[in-house]
Amino acid sequence: MALSKPHILVVDDDDRIRSLLTRYLSQQGYWVSAAQDAAAARTQMQMLRFDLAILDVMMPGETGLDLAKFIRKTREMPILMLTAMGETSDRIAGLEAGVDDYLPKPFEPRELLLRIAAILRRAPSNDVAKNAAKLKIGPWVFDIEGRCLYGPDKKAVALTGNEVSLLMALAEKPGIPVRREVLATALGLSGGNDRTIDVQVTRLRRKLGDDPKLPSMVQTIRGQGYLLRTTPDGENAA
């Protein structure tokens, strides 16, 4: 059975640090998505729901402080700021931007984990997210929080990493078309390769048993992308 795990967004322009944090936090049981700058982070936040953002202060273009201010204005998501700057004035600036905690580099991995755990304990519960944690897609049930698809027999369906990422991106906006370039970002593809996305959608439809000629669950919306059609409780697939 898939267990509920917090989803963390790591934003850092340093490829090495971003990779290390992603790998380390994943090994500690968190789901982790990464972005190299604020623009990529904004795109990720449009597609997916996160429980915590870890931001680097010094990034080219929009800084971590600017991104923190944007997050605080638009969503209820705790923020942990990482920075090489240890001055008191810098910490105050972060707290004024709405940051929940501040950890200077270099830091001990264990301290990072303790701070993350403390922030998540303080974070308010999201009743809306809990109520929308499961979607019925035809005869299937997709557990968004658990990132797992269950069949009519209540057994988990084996999905690839790309299929999970694709389903997560579509499930963020059920009933609303999602552009191919947005789906490409969710799958970690550069350039929004339409053909690659189409292939991934075809494979997901095959797993769902969706009619490729007249799909009822993952529908193509001409000029707009793909749409996930959910089923109201008590109804069966068309």
Secondary structure, DSSP 4 states (H G I P E B T S, - for coil): -PPP--EEEEE-S-HHHHHHHHHHHHHTT-EEEEESSHHHHHHHHHH---SEEEEES--SSS-HHHHHHHHHHH----EEEEES---HHHHHHHHHTT-SEEEESS--HHHHHHHHHHHHHHSPP-HHHHHTSEEEETTEEEETTTTEEE-TTSPBPP--HHHHHHHHHHHTSTTS-B-HHHHHHHTT-SS--HHHHHHHHHHHHHHHT--SSS-SSEEEETTTEEEE----TT----
